[in-house]
Amino acid sequence: MSRAAAEKQFTVADMVPQTQGVICRKDKDVIDEIPGAYKDIDQVMANQADLTEILHTRKQVVCVKG
């Protein structure tokens, strides 16, 4: 979704559980980076299965913005 849509839909309270285990700012100025604003990567990769081969899966542990 767009950054503006994410800012309207999500709150800082939503961000805390969605970024559990990730070192990042958790305030209103970065709410547009909330994980819920992005497409599910597993679904994206499944949709591209005929074009890609998954070799490794990584987990985000830090987010730097600004």
C-alpha angles and dihedrals in degrees: 000000000000122000091247091052091050091051090053096044104041136054134198086258088061091049097057098066093036092057098040108145093018120107105226145118112282105198140109093267092067100035089113088070094058112136091236089067091066131075116259105266093213090057092045091052092045089053089054096044092121090055103040144045117210109226101166139008120214133194122218112239102168136032122195119190129173 
